[in-house]
Amino acid sequence: MTEPGPRLELLTREGCHLCVIAAETLTRIGGEAGLGISLVDVDTDPELRIEYGDRVPVVLLDGREHSHFTVDVPRLRRDLGIPAPH
């Protein structure tokens, strides 16, 4: 049985302008890797709200924190095996 590919999640909250930008960026990069993204509003889960507070947006790759506030595009491309654009 093969393991599923990397999963991308974006922890976000309503009214967060950085979250909107991160979602657009993550959707584009995820699309290049053939991956969808899951958006999770931290305010819908008390544990997430406590854990991440005002530190959103947070990108999770395979359940681990990858970056926060902005998407670290070069690192994410590398970690997903996507060649850098020329």
PyMOL Python script that loads the backbone (N, CA, C, O; Angstrom):
from pymol import cmd

cmd.read_pdbstr("""\
ATOM      1  N   MET A   1       0.846  -1.187   0.000  1.00  0.00           N
ATOM      2  CA  MET A   1       0.000   0.000   0.000  1.00  0.00           C
ATOM      3  C   MET A   1       0.886   1.243   0.000  1.00  0.00           C
ATOM      4  O   MET A   1       1.822   1.344   0.793  1.00  0.00           O
ATOM      5  N   THR A   2       0.592   2.176  -0.880  1.00  0.00           N
ATOM      6  CA  THR A   2       1.403   3.395  -0.952  1.00  0.00           C
ATOM      7  C   THR A   2       0.875   4.435   0.012  1.00  0.00           C
ATOM      8  O   THR A   2      -0.323   4.504   0.287  1.00  0.00           O
ATOM      9  N   GLU A   3       1.776   5.230   0.511  1.00  0.00           N
ATOM     10  CA  GLU A   3       1.408   6.301   1.422  1.00  0.00           C
ATOM     11  C   GLU A   3       0.865   7.472   0.614  1.00  0.00           C
ATOM     12  O   GLU A   3       1.312   7.712  -0.507  1.00  0.00           O
ATOM     13  N   PRO A   4      -0.097   8.203   1.174  1.00  0.00           N
ATOM     14  CA  PRO A   4      -0.603   9.372   0.453  1.00  0.00           C
ATOM     15  C   PRO A   4       0.499  10.419   0.310  1.00  0.00           C
ATOM     16  O   PRO A   4       1.431  10.472   1.112  1.00  0.00           O
ATOM     17  N   GLY A   5       0.376  11.246  -0.720  1.00  0.00           N
ATOM     18  CA  GLY A   5       1.356  12.301  -0.942  1.00  0.00           C
ATOM     19  C   GLY A   5       1.261  13.365   0.131  1.00  0.00           C
ATOM     20  O   GLY A   5       0.413  13.280   1.019  1.00  0.00           O
ATOM     21  N   PRO A   6       2.111  14.351   0.060  1.00  0.00           N
ATOM     22  CA  PRO A   6       2.106  15.432   1.055  1.00  0.00           C
ATOM     23  C   PRO A   6       0.749  16.114   1.101  1.00  0.00           C
ATOM     24  O   PRO A   6       0.113  16.323   0.067  1.00  0.00           O
ATOM     25  N   ARG A   7       0.323  16.449   2.268  1.00  0.00           N
ATOM     26  CA  ARG A   7      -0.936  17.173   2.455  1.00  0.00           C
ATOM     27  C   ARG A   7      -0.634  18.589   2.870  1.00  0.00           C
ATOM     28  O   ARG A   7       0.181  18.831   3.760  1.00  0.00           O
ATOM     29  N   LEU A   8      -1.297  19.525   2.217  1.00  0.00           N
ATOM     30  CA  LEU A   8      -1.128  20.939   2.545  1.00  0.00           C
ATOM     31  C   LEU A   8      -2.369  21.447   3.264  1.00  0.00           C
ATOM     32  O   LEU A   8      -3.496  21.249   2.809  1.00  0.00           O
ATOM     33  N   GLU A   9      -2.140  22.103   4.390  1.00  0.00           N
ATOM     34  CA  GLU A   9      -3.225  22.745   5.123  1.00  0.00           C
ATOM     35  C   GLU A   9      -2.814  24.180   5.416  1.00  0.00           C
ATOM     36  O   GLU A   9      -1.638  24.480   5.623  1.00  0.00           O
ATOM     37  N   LEU A  10      -3.795  25.042   5.427  1.00  0.00           N
ATOM     38  CA  LEU A  10      -3.547  26.431   5.797  1.00  0.00           C
ATOM     39  C   LEU A  10      -4.451  26.767   6.969  1.00  0.00           C
ATOM     40  O   LEU A  10      -5.676  26.715   6.864  1.00  0.00           O
ATOM     41  N   LEU A  11      -3.829  27.109   8.079  1.00  0.00           N
ATOM     42  CA  LEU A  11      -4.574  27.561   9.253  1.00  0.00           C
ATOM     43  C   LEU A  11      -4.812  29.051   9.088  1.00  0.00           C
ATOM     44  O   LEU A  11      -3.879  29.822   8.865  1.00  0.00           O
ATOM     45  N   THR A  12      -6.048  29.438   9.197  1.00  0.00           N
ATOM     46  CA  THR A  12      -6.447  30.791   8.859  1.00  0.00           C
ATOM     47  C   THR A  12      -7.503  31.288   9.833  1.00  0.00           C
ATOM     48  O   THR A  12      -7.870  30.580  10.771  1.00  0.00           O
ATOM     49  N   ARG A  13      -7.984  32.486   9.616  1.00  0.00           N
ATOM     50  CA  ARG A  13      -9.125  33.002  10.382  1.00  0.00           C
ATOM     51  C   ARG A  13      -9.830  34.056   9.540  1.00  0.00           C
ATOM     52  O   ARG A  13      -9.243  34.674   8.652  1.00  0.00           O
ATOM     53  N   GLU A  14     -11.088  34.235   9.846  1.00  0.00           N
ATOM     54  CA  GLU A  14     -11.924  35.214   9.150  1.00  0.00           C
ATOM     55  C   GLU A  14     -11.334  36.611   9.319  1.00  0.00           C
ATOM     56  O   GLU A  14     -10.894  36.975  10.410  1.00  0.00           O
ATOM     57  N   GLY A  15     -11.324  37.393   8.239  1.00  0.00           N
ATOM     58  CA  GLY A  15     -10.883  38.777   8.309  1.00  0.00           C
ATOM     59  C   GLY A  15      -9.377  38.971   8.314  1.00  0.00           C
ATOM     60  O   GLY A  15      -8.900  40.068   8.604  1.00  0.00           O
ATOM     61  N   CYS A  16      -8.621  37.934   8.000  1.00  0.00           N
ATOM     62  CA  CYS A  16      -7.150  38.005   8.002  1.00  0.00           C
ATOM     63  C   CYS A  16      -6.653  38.225   6.578  1.00  0.00           C
ATOM     64  O   CYS A  16      -6.726  37.319   5.747  1.00  0.00           O
ATOM     65  N   HIS A  17      -6.145  39.429   6.291  1.00  0.00           N
ATOM     66  CA  HIS A  17      -5.693  39.715   4.929  1.00  0.00           C
ATOM     67  C   HIS A  17      -4.465  38.890   4.541  1.00  0.00           C
ATOM     68  O   HIS A  17      -4.326  38.509   3.379  1.00  0.00           O
ATOM     69  N   LEU A  18      -3.575  38.609   5.494  1.00  0.00           N
ATOM     70  CA  LEU A  18      -2.421  37.754   5.189  1.00  0.00           C
ATOM     71  C   LEU A  18      -2.871  36.335   4.847  1.00  0.00           C
ATOM     72  O   LEU A  18      -2.230  35.652   4.047  1.00  0.00           O
ATOM     73  N   CYS A  19      -3.967  35.896   5.452  1.00  0.00           N
ATOM     74  CA  CYS A  19      -4.500  34.559   5.180  1.00  0.00           C
ATOM     75  C   CYS A  19      -5.000  34.457   3.741  1.00  0.00           C
ATOM     76  O   CYS A  19      -4.823  33.427   3.092  1.00  0.00           O
ATOM     77  N   VAL A  20      -5.617  35.515   3.249  1.00  0.00           N
ATOM     78  CA  VAL A  20      -6.113  35.531   1.866  1.00  0.00           C
ATOM     79  C   VAL A  20      -4.937  35.414   0.901  1.00  0.00           C
ATOM     80  O   VAL A  20      -4.985  34.632  -0.049  1.00  0.00           O
ATOM     81  N   ILE A  21      -3.893  36.179   1.140  1.00  0.00           N
ATOM     82  CA  ILE A  21      -2.701  36.131   0.278  1.00  0.00           C
ATOM     83  C   ILE A  21      -2.047  34.757   0.348  1.00  0.00           C
ATOM     84  O   ILE A  21      -1.659  34.202  -0.680  1.00  0.00           O
ATOM     85  N   ALA A  22      -1.921  34.204   1.555  1.00  0.00           N
ATOM     86  CA  ALA A  22      -1.311  32.883   1.726  1.00  0.00           C
ATOM     87  C   ALA A  22      -2.133  31.812   1.027  1.00  0.00           C
ATOM     88  O   ALA A  22      -1.569  30.901   0.422  1.00  0.00           O
ATOM     89  N   ALA A  23      -3.462  31.905   1.100  1.00  0.00           N
ATOM     90  CA  ALA A  23      -4.327  30.922   0.441  1.00  0.00           C
ATOM     91  C   ALA A  23      -4.134  30.957  -1.071  1.00  0.00           C
ATOM     92  O   ALA A  23      -4.071  29.909  -1.714  1.00  0.00           O
ATOM     93  N   GLU A  24      -4.042  32.158  -1.642  1.00  0.00           N
ATOM     94  CA  GLU A  24      -3.821  32.283  -3.088  1.00  0.00           C
ATOM     95  C   GLU A  24      -2.473  31.675  -3.477  1.00  0.00           C
ATOM     96  O   GLU A  24      -2.378  30.941  -4.461  1.00  0.00           O
ATOM     97  N   THR A  25      -1.445  31.979  -2.710  1.00  0.00           N
ATOM     98  CA  THR A  25      -0.104  31.458  -2.989  1.00  0.00           C
ATOM     99  C   THR A  25      -0.070  29.944  -2.835  1.00  0.00           C
ATOM    100  O   THR A  25       0.476  29.241  -3.685  1.00  0.00           O
ATOM    101  N   LEU A  26      -0.646  29.447  -1.763  1.00  0.00           N
ATOM    102  CA  LEU A  26      -0.633  28.014  -1.496  1.00  0.00           C
ATOM    103  C   LEU A  26      -1.440  27.244  -2.544  1.00  0.00           C
ATOM    104  O   LEU A  26      -1.052  26.144  -2.939  1.00  0.00           O
ATOM    105  N   THR A  27      -2.547  27.811  -2.990  1.00  0.00           N
ATOM    106  CA  THR A  27      -3.349  27.186  -4.039  1.00  0.00           C
ATOM    107  C   THR A  27      -2.538  27.071  -5.326  1.00  0.00           C
ATOM    108  O   THR A  27      -2.579  26.044  -6.004  1.00  0.00           O
ATOM    109  N   ARG A  28      -1.807  28.123  -5.657  1.00  0.00           N
ATOM    110  CA  ARG A  28      -0.980  28.114  -6.874  1.00  0.00           C
ATOM    111  C   ARG A  28       0.129  27.078  -6.776  1.00  0.00           C
ATOM    112  O   ARG A  28       0.314  26.283  -7.698  1.00  0.00           O
ATOM    113  N   ILE A  29       0.871  27.073  -5.673  1.00  0.00           N
ATOM    114  CA  ILE A  29       1.987  26.140  -5.504  1.00  0.00           C
ATOM    115  C   ILE A  29       1.462  24.706  -5.380  1.00  0.00           C
ATOM    116  O   ILE A  29       2.030  23.781  -5.961  1.00  0.00           O
ATOM    117  N   GLY A  30       0.389  24.529  -4.632  1.00  0.00           N
ATOM    118  CA  GLY A  30      -0.216  23.202  -4.514  1.00  0.00           C
ATOM    119  C   GLY A  30      -0.664  22.687  -5.864  1.00  0.00           C
ATOM    120  O   GLY A  30      -0.503  21.505  -6.166  1.00  0.00           O
ATOM    121  N   GLY A  31      -1.228  23.570  -6.685  1.00  0.00           N
ATOM    122  CA  GLY A  31      -1.659  23.194  -8.030  1.00  0.00           C
ATOM    123  C   GLY A  31      -0.497  22.718  -8.882  1.00  0.00           C
ATOM    124  O   GLY A  31      -0.639  21.767  -9.651  1.00  0.00           O
ATOM    125  N   GLU A  32       0.646  23.365  -8.754  1.00  0.00           N
ATOM    126  CA  GLU A  32       1.835  22.947  -9.503  1.00  0.00           C
ATOM    127  C   GLU A  32       2.272  21.544  -9.095  1.00  0.00           C
ATOM    128  O   GLU A  32       2.834  20.806  -9.903  1.00  0.00           O
ATOM    129  N   ALA A  33       2.012  21.176  -7.837  1.00  0.00           N
ATOM    130  CA  ALA A  33       2.400  19.861  -7.330  1.00  0.00           C
ATOM    131  C   ALA A  33       1.263  18.842  -7.466  1.00  0.00           C
ATOM    132  O   ALA A  33       1.413  17.678  -7.095  1.00  0.00           O
ATOM    133  N   GLY A  34       0.117  19.299  -8.007  1.00  0.00           N
ATOM    134  CA  GLY A  34      -1.022  18.411  -8.143  1.00  0.00           C
ATOM    135  C   GLY A  34      -1.732  18.142  -6.827  1.00  0.00           C
ATOM    136  O   GLY A  34      -2.365  17.100  -6.655  1.00  0.00           O
ATOM    137  N   LEU A  35      -1.625  19.085  -5.902  1.00  0.00           N
ATOM    138  CA  LEU A  35      -2.229  18.930  -4.577  1.00  0.00           C
ATOM    139  C   LEU A  35      -3.285  19.992  -4.331  1.00  0.00           C
ATOM    140  O   LEU A  35      -3.141  21.139  -4.754  1.00  0.00           O
ATOM    141  N   GLY A  36      -4.332  19.603  -3.651  1.00  0.00           N
ATOM    142  CA  GLY A  36      -5.291  20.574  -3.155  1.00  0.00           C
ATOM    143  C   GLY A  36      -4.843  21.034  -1.782  1.00  0.00           C
ATOM    144  O   GLY A  36      -3.926  20.464  -1.191  1.00  0.00           O
ATOM    145  N   ILE A  37      -5.487  22.055  -1.289  1.00  0.00           N
ATOM    146  CA  ILE A  37      -5.177  22.507   0.068  1.00  0.00           C
ATOM    147  C   ILE A  37      -6.446  22.479   0.899  1.00  0.00           C
ATOM    148  O   ILE A  37      -7.553  22.620   0.380  1.00  0.00           O
ATOM    149  N   SER A  38      -6.267  22.299   2.178  1.00  0.00           N
ATOM    150  CA  SER A  38      -7.371  22.374   3.135  1.00  0.00           C
ATOM    151  C   SER A  38      -7.220  23.657   3.927  1.00  0.00           C
ATOM    152  O   SER A  38      -6.149  23.945   4.461  1.00  0.00           O
ATOM    153  N   LEU A  39      -8.293  24.426   4.002  1.00  0.00           N
ATOM    154  CA  LEU A  39      -8.304  25.634   4.819  1.00  0.00           C
ATOM    155  C   LEU A  39      -8.985  25.304   6.141  1.00  0.00           C
ATOM    156  O   LEU A  39     -10.078  24.740   6.164  1.00  0.00           O
ATOM    157  N   VAL A  40      -8.333  25.658   7.229  1.00  0.00           N
ATOM    158  CA  VAL A  40      -8.867  25.382   8.557  1.00  0.00           C
ATOM    159  C   VAL A  40      -8.907  26.695   9.337  1.00  0.00           C
ATOM    160  O   VAL A  40      -7.875  27.329   9.558  1.00  0.00           O
ATOM    161  N   ASP A  41     -10.107  27.094   9.749  1.00  0.00           N
ATOM    162  CA  ASP A  41     -10.270  28.319  10.541  1.00  0.00           C
ATOM    163  C   ASP A  41      -9.947  27.992  11.999  1.00  0.00           C
ATOM    164  O   ASP A  41     -10.657  27.213  12.635  1.00  0.00           O
ATOM    165  N   VAL A  42      -8.884  28.582  12.523  1.00  0.00           N
ATOM    166  CA  VAL A  42      -8.464  28.281  13.897  1.00  0.00           C
ATOM    167  C   VAL A  42      -9.521  28.661  14.929  1.00  0.00           C
ATOM    168  O   VAL A  42      -9.534  28.118  16.034  1.00  0.00           O
ATOM    169  N   ASP A  43     -10.404  29.588  14.576  1.00  0.00           N
ATOM    170  CA  ASP A  43     -11.409  30.028  15.522  1.00  0.00           C
ATOM    171  C   ASP A  43     -12.561  29.023  15.671  1.00  0.00           C
ATOM    172  O   ASP A  43     -13.418  29.195  16.537  1.00  0.00           O
ATOM    173  N   THR A  44     -12.587  27.981  14.837  1.00  0.00           N
ATOM    174  CA  THR A  44     -13.623  26.954  14.959  1.00  0.00           C
ATOM    175  C   THR A  44     -13.187  25.820  15.875  1.00  0.00           C
ATOM    176  O   THR A  44     -13.974  24.920  16.170  1.00  0.00           O
ATOM    177  N   ASP A  45     -11.943  25.856  16.323  1.00  0.00           N
ATOM    178  CA  ASP A  45     -11.409  24.789  17.175  1.00  0.00           C
ATOM    179  C   ASP A  45     -10.649  25.425  18.332  1.00  0.00           C
ATOM    180  O   ASP A  45      -9.610  26.048  18.117  1.00  0.00           O
ATOM    181  N   PRO A  46     -11.155  25.275  19.558  1.00  0.00           N
ATOM    182  CA  PRO A  46     -10.502  25.922  20.711  1.00  0.00           C
ATOM    183  C   PRO A  46      -9.026  25.538  20.864  1.00  0.00           C
ATOM    184  O   PRO A  46      -8.213  26.384  21.234  1.00  0.00           O
ATOM    185  N   GLU A  47      -8.670  24.299  20.592  1.00  0.00           N
ATOM    186  CA  GLU A  47      -7.267  23.882  20.724  1.00  0.00           C
ATOM    187  C   GLU A  47      -6.382  24.588  19.704  1.00  0.00           C
ATOM    188  O   GLU A  47      -5.281  25.027  20.034  1.00  0.00           O
ATOM    189  N   LEU A  48      -6.862  24.699  18.461  1.00  0.00           N
ATOM    190  CA  LEU A  48      -6.083  25.414  17.442  1.00  0.00           C
ATOM    191  C   LEU A  48      -5.959  26.889  17.796  1.00  0.00           C
ATOM    192  O   LEU A  48      -4.900  27.488  17.611  1.00  0.00           O
ATOM    193  N   ARG A  49      -7.041  27.475  18.305  1.00  0.00           N
ATOM    194  CA  ARG A  49      -7.003  28.893  18.676  1.00  0.00           C
ATOM    195  C   ARG A  49      -5.973  29.130  19.773  1.00  0.00           C
ATOM    196  O   ARG A  49      -5.247  30.123  19.741  1.00  0.00           O
ATOM    197  N   ILE A  50      -5.908  28.217  20.750  1.00  0.00           N
ATOM    198  CA  ILE A  50      -4.919  28.336  21.824  1.00  0.00           C
ATOM    199  C   ILE A  50      -3.508  28.149  21.269  1.00  0.00           C
ATOM    200  O   ILE A  50      -2.600  28.912  21.601  1.00  0.00           O
ATOM    201  N   GLU A  51      -3.329  27.143  20.432  1.00  0.00           N
ATOM    202  CA  GLU A  51      -2.004  26.805  19.890  1.00  0.00           C
ATOM    203  C   GLU A  51      -1.452  27.896  18.972  1.00  0.00           C
ATOM    204  O   GLU A  51      -0.282  28.265  19.074  1.00  0.00           O
ATOM    205  N   TYR A  52      -2.299  28.409  18.075  1.00  0.00           N
ATOM    206  CA  TYR A  52      -1.803  29.321  17.045  1.00  0.00           C
ATOM    207  C   TYR A  52      -2.172  30.779  17.277  1.00  0.00           C
ATOM    208  O   TYR A  52      -1.559  31.666  16.684  1.00  0.00           O
ATOM    209  N   GLY A  53      -3.151  31.044  18.119  1.00  0.00           N
ATOM    210  CA  GLY A  53      -3.499  32.413  18.484  1.00  0.00           C
ATOM    211  C   GLY A  53      -3.524  33.365  17.309  1.00  0.00           C
ATOM    212  O   GLY A  53      -4.277  33.170  16.354  1.00  0.00           O
ATOM    213  N   ASP A  54      -2.703  34.391  17.382  1.00  0.00           N
ATOM    214  CA  ASP A  54      -2.634  35.386  16.315  1.00  0.00           C
ATOM    215  C   ASP A  54      -1.507  35.098  15.326  1.00  0.00           C
ATOM    216  O   ASP A  54      -1.125  35.972  14.547  1.00  0.00           O
ATOM    217  N   ARG A  55      -0.981  33.893  15.355  1.00  0.00           N
ATOM    218  CA  ARG A  55       0.154  33.535  14.491  1.00  0.00           C
ATOM    219  C   ARG A  55      -0.323  32.898  13.188  1.00  0.00           C
ATOM    220  O   ARG A  55       0.293  31.953  12.696  1.00  0.00           O
ATOM    221  N   VAL A  56      -1.407  33.408  12.635  1.00  0.00           N
ATOM    222  CA  VAL A  56      -1.917  32.897  11.368  1.00  0.00           C
ATOM    223  C   VAL A  56      -1.595  33.891  10.271  1.00  0.00           C
ATOM    224  O   VAL A  56      -1.450  35.080  10.554  1.00  0.00           O
ATOM    225  N   PRO A  57      -1.480  33.459   9.060  1.00  0.00           N
ATOM    226  CA  PRO A  57      -1.678  32.111   8.553  1.00  0.00           C
ATOM    227  C   PRO A  57      -0.494  31.205   8.879  1.00  0.00           C
ATOM    228  O   PRO A  57       0.644  31.656   9.012  1.00  0.00           O
ATOM    229  N   VAL A  58      -0.797  29.914   9.002  1.00  0.00           N
ATOM    230  CA  VAL A  58       0.227  28.902   9.234  1.00  0.00           C
ATOM    231  C   VAL A  58       0.065  27.824   8.168  1.00  0.00           C
ATOM    232  O   VAL A  58      -1.027  27.288   7.977  1.00  0.00           O
ATOM    233  N   VAL A  59       1.153  27.511   7.477  1.00  0.00           N
ATOM    234  CA  VAL A  59       1.154  26.438   6.485  1.00  0.00           C
ATOM    235  C   VAL A  59       1.610  25.163   7.180  1.00  0.00           C
ATOM    236  O   VAL A  59       2.661  25.129   7.820  1.00  0.00           O
ATOM    237  N   LEU A  60       0.802  24.114   7.041  1.00  0.00           N
ATOM    238  CA  LEU A  60       1.181  22.797   7.541  1.00  0.00           C
ATOM    239  C   LEU A  60       1.425  21.888   6.341  1.00  0.00           C
ATOM    240  O   LEU A  60       0.606  21.822   5.424  1.00  0.00           O
ATOM    241  N   LEU A  61       2.533  21.202   6.356  1.00  0.00           N
ATOM    242  CA  LEU A  61       2.857  20.211   5.335  1.00  0.00           C
ATOM    243  C   LEU A  61       2.943  18.874   6.047  1.00  0.00           C
ATOM    244  O   LEU A  61       3.786  18.676   6.922  1.00  0.00           O
ATOM    245  N   ASP A  62       2.065  17.961   5.666  1.00  0.00           N
ATOM    246  CA  ASP A  62       1.986  16.651   6.324  1.00  0.00           C
ATOM    247  C   ASP A  62       1.818  16.785   7.833  1.00  0.00           C
ATOM    248  O   ASP A  62       2.393  16.015   8.602  1.00  0.00           O
ATOM    249  N   GLY A  63       1.018  17.777   8.253  1.00  0.00           N
ATOM    250  CA  GLY A  63       0.712  17.943   9.659  1.00  0.00           C
ATOM    251  C   GLY A  63       1.760  18.673  10.474  1.00  0.00           C
ATOM    252  O   GLY A  63       1.585  18.875  11.676  1.00  0.00           O
ATOM    253  N   ARG A  64       2.842  19.067   9.836  1.00  0.00           N
ATOM    254  CA  ARG A  64       3.911  19.795  10.550  1.00  0.00           C
ATOM    255  C   ARG A  64       3.967  21.236  10.075  1.00  0.00           C
ATOM    256  O   ARG A  64       3.758  21.537   8.900  1.00  0.00           O
ATOM    257  N   GLU A  65       4.258  22.123  11.031  1.00  0.00           N
ATOM    258  CA  GLU A  65       4.342  23.537  10.666  1.00  0.00           C
ATOM    259  C   GLU A  65       5.487  23.755   9.687  1.00  0.00           C
ATOM    260  O   GLU A  65       6.626  23.357   9.932  1.00  0.00           O
ATOM    261  N   HIS A  66       5.159  24.387   8.586  1.00  0.00           N
ATOM    262  CA  HIS A  66       6.143  24.651   7.540  1.00  0.00           C
ATOM    263  C   HIS A  66       6.548  26.124   7.535  1.00  0.00           C
ATOM    264  O   HIS A  66       7.733  26.444   7.449  1.00  0.00           O
ATOM    265  N   SER A  67       5.570  27.011   7.627  1.00  0.00           N
ATOM    266  CA  SER A  67       5.854  28.448   7.689  1.00  0.00           C
ATOM    267  C   SER A  67       4.642  29.154   8.282  1.00  0.00           C
ATOM    268  O   SER A  67       3.548  28.593   8.350  1.00  0.00           O
ATOM    269  N   HIS A  68       4.857  30.392   8.709  1.00  0.00           N
ATOM    270  CA  HIS A  68       3.744  31.184   9.218  1.00  0.00           C
ATOM    271  C   HIS A  68       3.899  32.634   8.788  1.00  0.00           C
ATOM    272  O   HIS A  68       4.996  33.089   8.464  1.00  0.00           O
ATOM    273  N   PHE A  69       2.789  33.346   8.793  1.00  0.00           N
ATOM    274  CA  PHE A  69       2.629  34.727   8.333  1.00  0.00           C
ATOM    275  C   PHE A  69       2.720  34.836   6.815  1.00  0.00           C
ATOM    276  O   PHE A  69       1.876  35.485   6.196  1.00  0.00           O
ATOM    277  N   THR A  70       3.709  34.226   6.212  1.00  0.00           N
ATOM    278  CA  THR A  70       3.811  34.180   4.749  1.00  0.00           C
ATOM    279  C   THR A  70       4.192  32.763   4.339  1.00  0.00           C
ATOM    280  O   THR A  70       4.722  31.993   5.139  1.00  0.00           O
ATOM    281  N   VAL A  71       3.916  32.434   3.088  1.00  0.00           N
ATOM    282  CA  VAL A  71       4.303  31.128   2.570  1.00  0.00           C
ATOM    283  C   VAL A  71       5.767  31.218   2.135  1.00  0.00           C
ATOM    284  O   VAL A  71       6.119  32.067   1.316  1.00  0.00           O
ATOM    285  N   ASP A  72       6.603  30.363   2.671  1.00  0.00           N
ATOM    286  CA  ASP A  72       8.014  30.302   2.268  1.00  0.00           C
ATOM    287  C   ASP A  72       8.063  29.526   0.954  1.00  0.00           C
ATOM    288  O   ASP A  72       8.291  28.317   0.941  1.00  0.00           O
ATOM    289  N   VAL A  73       7.847  30.240  -0.148  1.00  0.00           N
ATOM    290  CA  VAL A  73       7.691  29.600  -1.461  1.00  0.00           C
ATOM    291  C   VAL A  73       8.918  28.796  -1.876  1.00  0.00           C
ATOM    292  O   VAL A  73       8.756  27.641  -2.267  1.00  0.00           O
ATOM    293  N   PRO A  74      10.138  29.334  -1.816  1.00  0.00           N
ATOM    294  CA  PRO A  74      11.289  28.518  -2.235  1.00  0.00           C
ATOM    295  C   PRO A  74      11.417  27.220  -1.429  1.00  0.00           C
ATOM    296  O   PRO A  74      11.685  26.158  -1.991  1.00  0.00           O
ATOM    297  N   ARG A  75      11.229  27.311  -0.137  1.00  0.00           N
ATOM    298  CA  ARG A  75      11.332  26.124   0.718  1.00  0.00           C
ATOM    299  C   ARG A  75      10.205  25.137   0.415  1.00  0.00           C
ATOM    300  O   ARG A  75      10.438  23.929   0.360  1.00  0.00           O
ATOM    301  N   LEU A  76       8.980  25.647   0.218  1.00  0.00           N
ATOM    302  CA  LEU A  76       7.850  24.774  -0.075  1.00  0.00           C
ATOM    303  C   LEU A  76       8.056  24.072  -1.415  1.00  0.00           C
ATOM    304  O   LEU A  76       7.804  22.873  -1.532  1.00  0.00           O
ATOM    305  N   ARG A  77       8.513  24.811  -2.421  1.00  0.00           N
ATOM    306  CA  ARG A  77       8.813  24.188  -3.725  1.00  0.00           C
ATOM    307  C   ARG A  77       9.828  23.059  -3.543  1.00  0.00           C
ATOM    308  O   ARG A  77       9.652  21.963  -4.076  1.00  0.00           O
ATOM    309  N   ARG A  78      10.862  23.331  -2.806  1.00  0.00           N
ATOM    310  CA  ARG A  78      11.903  22.320  -2.579  1.00  0.00           C
ATOM    311  C   ARG A  78      11.332  21.100  -1.864  1.00  0.00           C
ATOM    312  O   ARG A  78      11.588  19.963  -2.261  1.00  0.00           O
ATOM    313  N   ASP A  79      10.559  21.343  -0.810  1.00  0.00           N
ATOM    314  CA  ASP A  79      10.014  20.243  -0.024  1.00  0.00           C
ATOM    315  C   ASP A  79       8.982  19.425  -0.792  1.00  0.00           C
ATOM    316  O   ASP A  79       8.771  18.251  -0.490  1.00  0.00           O
ATOM    317  N   LEU A  80       8.340  20.039  -1.783  1.00  0.00           N
ATOM    318  CA  LEU A  80       7.367  19.322  -2.615  1.00  0.00           C
ATOM    319  C   LEU A  80       7.998  18.750  -3.878  1.00  0.00           C
ATOM    320  O   LEU A  80       7.340  18.042  -4.640  1.00  0.00           O
ATOM    321  N   GLY A  81       9.279  19.059  -4.099  1.00  0.00           N
ATOM    322  CA  GLY A  81       9.968  18.553  -5.284  1.00  0.00           C
ATOM    323  C   GLY A  81       9.577  19.279  -6.553  1.00  0.00           C
ATOM    324  O   GLY A  81       9.635  18.700  -7.638  1.00  0.00           O
ATOM    325  N   ILE A  82       9.178  20.543  -6.441  1.00  0.00           N
ATOM    326  CA  ILE A  82       8.813  21.362  -7.604  1.00  0.00           C
ATOM    327  C   ILE A  82      10.019  22.185  -8.014  1.00  0.00           C
ATOM    328  O   ILE A  82      10.576  22.904  -7.185  1.00  0.00           O
ATOM    329  N   PRO A  83      10.440  22.102  -9.272  1.00  0.00           N
ATOM    330  CA  PRO A  83      11.584  22.915  -9.709  1.00  0.00           C
ATOM    331  C   PRO A  83      11.261  24.413  -9.608  1.00  0.00           C
ATOM    332  O   PRO A  83      10.123  24.837  -9.809  1.00  0.00           O
ATOM    333  N   ALA A  84      12.273  25.177  -9.298  1.00  0.00           N
ATOM    334  CA  ALA A  84      12.121  26.629  -9.237  1.00  0.00           C
ATOM    335  C   ALA A  84      11.851  27.160 -10.635  1.00  0.00           C
ATOM    336  O   ALA A  84      12.409  26.652 -11.608  1.00  0.00           O
ATOM    337  N   PRO A  85      10.996  28.184 -10.751  1.00  0.00           N
ATOM    338  CA  PRO A  85      10.746  28.761 -12.077  1.00  0.00           C
ATOM    339  C   PRO A  85      12.000  29.464 -12.606  1.00  0.00           C
ATOM    340  O   PRO A  85      12.831  29.942 -11.834  1.00  0.00           O
ATOM    341  N   HIS A  86      12.113  29.515 -13.881  1.00  0.00           N
ATOM    342  CA  HIS A  86      13.304  30.147 -14.495  1.00  0.00           C
ATOM    343  C   HIS A  86      13.050  31.571 -14.828  1.00  0.00           C
ATOM    344  O   HIS A  86      13.935  32.251 -15.347  1.00  0.00           O
TER     345      HIS A  86
END
""", "prot")
cmd.dss("prot")
cmd.show_as("cartoon", "prot")
cmd.util.cbc("prot")
cmd.orient("prot")
